[in-house]
Amino acid sequence: MTDQRYWLFTFAIGGALVILSLQLFRLQIAEQQDLSSIARGNALRDMRIIPARGSIYDRDGTLMVDNHPTYTITLTPRNFDRAQIPLLADHLGVEDSVVTRQLDEAQAWNPYRPSPSFSNVSFERYARILEDAYRLKGVGWETGQQRHYSTNARASHILGYTGEITKAELSSESSVSVDTALYRQGDILGRTGIERGYEPWLRGVPGVARRWVNVHGLEVMKYAQGQSDQPPRHVYDIHLALDHRVQALAESLFVNKRGAAIALDPKTGGIIALVSKPDYPL
């Protein structure tokens, strides 16, 4: 009886060792590549770099449209501590319920990726959030641009305007032609006029910056000294046949009036000025 127990005990120990050895082999050899990829994915963050939108000039090289810096606050629900909602709301100057709603939307979109939740944040509020970054885990930020119109000529029907892309446009079922590889939630695209017609050239192609992050999602350092970063590219400036002085004069002649006027260059057919009233402010 004793010998039988001895052998049963020996086989049990031997079987357990075999199972542990097979598991160790699976983890260290068979699945090493997959597990390493998962570990790198948890430690690395790919940050999109949106290039500054191309500028628009008139026929004499006068700047008509350029960019002013803007700041966007992002939320990564997996890393965010909901106990810090009042602190973030105070820094943003909004109600707690607004932060909660944005956090829930980000959670529904993707809890593991930064979601642009508060756009056009002032520099003062952006700076306050940076000061408390160690307390606001899961809160990130992106810098962007807002279109700035530099001359007295409005030329709204020519220049057009930009707007934030909608969820419907990002949907695969959308009838609007949008390359989802280039656009994400919160991105800006041209809606009308030159901004829309020359969207691919004015927008360019976003770049990528790879960064090591800690367990709280905070950036630690560049990955591989930045050698794997991909800079944004292919942004073009647009030079129009438009003359901003003639355009401003034509617009002044239509104040409080309805109608339209167009001035063409007889040699090239280029549009020197175009007015259509009523129009809209840019």
C-alpha positions as CSV (number, residue, x, y, z in Angstrom):
1,M,0.0,0.0,0.0
2,T,2.8,2.3,0.8
3,D,4.5,1.6,-2.5
4,Q,1.3,2.3,-4.3
5,R,1.0,5.7,-2.6
6,Y,4.6,6.5,-3.3
7,W,4.2,5.8,-7.0
8,L,0.9,7.7,-7.2
9,F,2.6,10.7,-5.5
10,T,5.6,10.4,-7.8
11,F,3.4,10.4,-11.0
12,A,1.4,13.3,-9.7
13,I,4.5,15.4,-9.1
14,G,5.9,14.3,-12.4
15,G,2.7,15.2,-14.2
16,A,2.6,18.6,-12.6
17,L,6.2,19.3,-13.6
18,V,5.4,18.2,-17.2
19,I,2.4,20.6,-17.4
20,L,4.4,23.5,-15.9
21,S,7.2,22.8,-18.3
22,L,4.9,22.8,-21.3
23,Q,3.2,26.0,-20.1
24,L,6.7,27.6,-19.7
25,F,7.6,26.5,-23.2
26,R,4.4,28.0,-24.6
27,L,4.9,31.3,-22.9
28,Q,8.6,31.8,-23.6
29,I,9.0,30.1,-26.9
30,A,5.7,29.5,-28.8
31,E,3.9,32.7,-27.9
32,Q,6.8,35.0,-27.2
33,Q,6.3,37.1,-30.3
34,D,2.6,37.6,-29.7
35,L,3.1,38.5,-26.0
36,S,5.9,40.8,-26.8
37,S,3.7,42.6,-29.3
38,I,1.0,43.0,-26.7
39,A,3.5,44.3,-24.2
40,R,4.9,46.8,-26.7
41,G,1.3,47.9,-27.5
42,N,0.7,48.7,-23.9
43,A,3.9,50.7,-23.5
44,L,4.0,52.5,-26.9
45,R,1.7,55.2,-28.1
46,D,1.4,56.5,-31.6
47,M,0.6,60.2,-31.6
48,R,-0.8,61.7,-34.8
49,I,0.9,64.9,-36.0
50,I,-1.6,67.0,-38.0
51,P,0.4,69.3,-40.4
52,A,-0.4,73.0,-40.3
53,R,-3.1,73.6,-43.0
54,G,-1.8,75.3,-46.1
55,S,-2.1,79.1,-46.4
56,I,-4.0,81.0,-49.1
57,Y,-2.5,84.1,-50.9
58,D,-3.9,86.5,-53.4
59,R,-2.3,87.3,-56.8
60,D,0.3,89.7,-55.2
61,G,1.3,87.3,-52.5
62,T,-0.7,89.0,-49.8
63,L,-1.7,86.4,-47.1
64,M,-5.4,86.0,-46.9
65,V,-5.8,82.8,-44.8
66,D,-3.4,81.2,-42.3
67,N,-3.6,79.4,-39.0
68,H,-3.7,80.3,-35.3
69,P,-2.7,77.6,-32.7
70,T,-5.5,75.8,-30.9
71,Y,-5.4,73.3,-28.0
72,T,-7.5,70.1,-27.7
73,I,-7.9,68.0,-24.6
74,T,-8.2,64.2,-25.1
75,L,-9.5,61.6,-22.7
76,T,-8.4,57.9,-22.5
77,P,-11.2,56.3,-20.4
78,R,-9.1,53.3,-19.4
79,N,-6.5,55.4,-17.6
80,F,-8.8,58.2,-16.3
81,D,-9.8,58.3,-12.7
82,R,-13.4,59.5,-12.4
83,A,-12.7,60.9,-9.0
84,Q,-10.8,63.6,-10.9
85,I,-13.8,64.8,-12.9
86,P,-14.4,67.8,-10.7
87,L,-10.7,68.9,-11.0
88,L,-10.8,68.6,-14.8
89,A,-14.1,70.4,-15.0
90,D,-12.8,73.2,-12.9
91,H,-9.7,73.6,-15.2
92,L,-11.9,73.6,-18.3
93,G,-14.5,75.9,-16.9
94,V,-17.4,73.5,-17.5
95,E,-19.9,71.5,-15.4
96,D,-19.0,68.1,-14.0
97,S,-21.8,66.6,-16.2
98,V,-20.1,67.9,-19.3
99,V,-16.9,66.0,-18.5
100,T,-18.9,62.9,-17.6
101,R,-20.8,63.0,-20.9
102,Q,-17.5,63.4,-22.9
103,L,-15.9,60.6,-21.0
104,D,-18.9,58.3,-21.7
105,E,-18.7,59.1,-25.4
106,A,-14.9,58.4,-25.4
107,Q,-15.6,55.1,-23.6
108,A,-18.2,54.1,-26.3
109,W,-15.7,55.0,-29.1
110,N,-12.6,53.3,-27.7
111,P,-11.6,53.1,-24.0
112,Y,-8.0,52.4,-24.9
113,R,-7.3,55.3,-27.3
114,P,-7.2,59.1,-26.7
115,S,-10.4,60.7,-27.8
116,P,-10.5,64.4,-28.7
117,S,-13.1,65.6,-26.2
118,F,-12.6,69.4,-25.7
119,S,-11.5,71.5,-28.6
120,N,-10.5,75.2,-28.9
121,V,-9.3,75.3,-25.2
122,S,-7.7,78.5,-24.3
123,F,-4.0,78.6,-23.6
124,E,-4.6,79.6,-20.0
125,R,-6.8,76.5,-19.3
126,Y,-4.4,74.3,-21.3
127,A,-1.5,75.5,-19.1
128,R,-3.5,74.7,-15.9
129,I,-4.1,71.2,-17.1
130,L,-0.4,70.7,-17.9
131,E,0.4,71.8,-14.3
132,D,-1.8,69.1,-12.9
133,A,-0.9,66.4,-15.5
134,Y,0.4,64.1,-12.7
135,R,-3.0,64.1,-11.1
136,L,-5.0,63.9,-14.3
137,K,-4.0,60.5,-15.6
138,G,-5.7,59.6,-18.8
139,V,-5.9,63.2,-19.9
140,G,-3.9,64.2,-22.9
141,W,-3.6,67.2,-25.2
142,E,-3.1,67.9,-28.9
143,T,-2.1,71.1,-30.6
144,G,-3.8,72.1,-33.8
145,Q,-4.7,75.1,-35.9
146,Q,-7.7,77.3,-36.4
147,R,-8.2,79.2,-39.7
148,H,-7.4,82.9,-39.5
149,Y,-8.5,85.4,-42.1
150,S,-5.9,88.2,-42.5
151,T,-7.4,90.8,-44.9
152,N,-10.5,93.1,-44.9
153,A,-11.8,91.1,-48.0
154,R,-14.1,88.5,-46.8
155,A,-14.4,86.5,-50.1
156,S,-16.5,84.0,-48.2
157,H,-18.0,82.3,-51.3
158,I,-14.5,81.9,-52.8
159,L,-12.4,80.9,-49.8
160,G,-15.1,78.8,-48.1
161,Y,-14.8,77.6,-44.6
162,T,-13.7,74.5,-42.6
163,G,-15.5,72.4,-40.0
164,E,-15.1,69.4,-37.8
165,I,-15.7,66.1,-39.5
166,T,-18.8,64.3,-38.3
167,K,-19.4,60.8,-37.1
168,A,-21.7,60.2,-40.1
169,E,-18.9,61.1,-42.5
170,L,-16.5,58.7,-40.8
171,S,-19.0,55.9,-41.1
172,S,-18.4,53.3,-43.7
173,E,-22.0,53.7,-44.8
174,S,-21.6,57.5,-45.5
175,S,-22.2,58.7,-49.0
176,V,-19.6,61.5,-48.5
177,S,-16.2,60.5,-49.9
178,V,-13.8,60.7,-46.9
179,D,-10.6,58.6,-46.6
180,T,-10.9,57.1,-43.1
181,A,-7.2,56.3,-43.1
182,L,-6.5,60.1,-43.0
183,Y,-9.3,61.4,-40.9
184,R,-10.4,60.7,-37.4
185,Q,-12.9,62.0,-34.9
186,G,-12.2,65.7,-34.2
187,D,-10.3,66.4,-37.4
188,I,-11.0,69.5,-39.5
189,L,-11.8,69.5,-43.2
190,G,-12.8,72.0,-45.9
191,R,-16.5,72.5,-46.3
192,T,-17.0,74.9,-49.2
193,G,-15.0,77.0,-51.7
194,I,-11.2,76.8,-52.0
195,E,-11.0,75.0,-48.6
196,R,-13.2,72.2,-50.0
197,G,-11.9,72.0,-53.5
198,Y,-8.3,71.9,-52.6
199,E,-8.7,69.9,-49.4
200,P,-6.1,67.2,-50.2
201,W,-3.4,69.7,-50.9
202,L,-4.2,72.1,-48.1
203,R,-4.5,69.4,-45.5
204,G,-1.6,67.1,-46.4
205,V,-0.9,63.7,-44.8
206,P,-0.7,63.4,-41.0
207,G,2.5,62.1,-39.4
208,V,3.1,59.8,-36.5
209,A,5.3,60.2,-33.4
210,R,5.9,57.1,-31.3
211,R,6.4,57.6,-27.6
212,W,7.0,55.4,-24.6
213,V,4.3,55.9,-22.0
214,N,4.1,54.7,-18.4
215,V,1.3,52.6,-16.8
216,H,-0.7,55.8,-16.3
217,G,-0.5,56.7,-20.0
218,L,1.9,59.6,-19.5
219,E,4.6,60.2,-22.1
220,V,8.1,59.2,-20.9
221,M,10.4,59.5,-23.8
222,K,10.8,59.1,-27.6
223,Y,10.8,55.6,-29.0
224,A,14.2,54.7,-30.7
225,Q,15.3,58.3,-30.3
226,G,12.5,59.4,-32.8
227,Q,14.0,57.4,-35.7
228,S,10.7,55.6,-36.3
229,D,8.7,58.9,-36.3
230,Q,7.0,59.8,-39.6
231,P,6.8,63.5,-40.2
232,P,3.6,65.0,-41.8
233,R,4.0,65.8,-45.5
234,H,2.5,67.1,-48.7
235,V,1.1,70.5,-47.5
236,Y,0.7,73.1,-50.2
237,D,0.0,76.8,-50.2
238,I,-2.6,78.1,-52.6
239,H,-2.0,81.3,-54.7
240,L,-5.2,82.7,-56.2
241,A,-5.8,85.1,-59.1
242,L,-7.9,87.1,-56.6
243,D,-6.8,90.7,-55.7
244,H,-7.8,91.3,-52.1
245,R,-8.0,95.1,-52.6
246,V,-10.4,94.8,-55.6
247,Q,-12.3,92.2,-53.6
248,A,-12.6,94.5,-50.6
249,L,-13.8,97.4,-52.9
250,A,-16.4,95.2,-54.6
251,E,-17.7,94.0,-51.2
252,S,-18.0,97.6,-50.0
253,L,-20.2,98.5,-52.9
254,F,-22.7,95.8,-51.9
255,V,-23.1,96.8,-48.2
256,N,-26.8,96.3,-47.3
257,K,-27.6,95.3,-50.9
258,R,-28.4,92.1,-52.7
259,G,-26.8,91.0,-55.9
260,A,-23.6,89.7,-57.4
261,A,-20.6,90.9,-59.3
262,I,-17.5,89.3,-60.8
263,A,-14.3,90.7,-62.3
264,L,-12.2,88.6,-64.6
265,D,-8.6,89.0,-65.9
266,P,-9.2,89.3,-69.7
267,K,-5.8,87.7,-70.4
268,T,-6.1,84.6,-68.3
269,G,-9.7,84.3,-67.3
270,G,-8.7,84.3,-63.6
271,I,-11.2,85.7,-61.0
272,I,-9.9,89.0,-59.7
273,A,-13.0,89.6,-57.5
274,L,-16.3,87.9,-56.8
275,V,-19.1,89.1,-54.7
276,S,-22.5,87.5,-54.0
277,K,-24.8,89.0,-51.4
278,P,-26.0,88.0,-48.9
279,D,-23.0,86.1,-47.8
280,Y,-21.8,84.8,-44.4
281,P,-19.0,85.8,-42.0
282,L,-15.8,83.7,-41.8
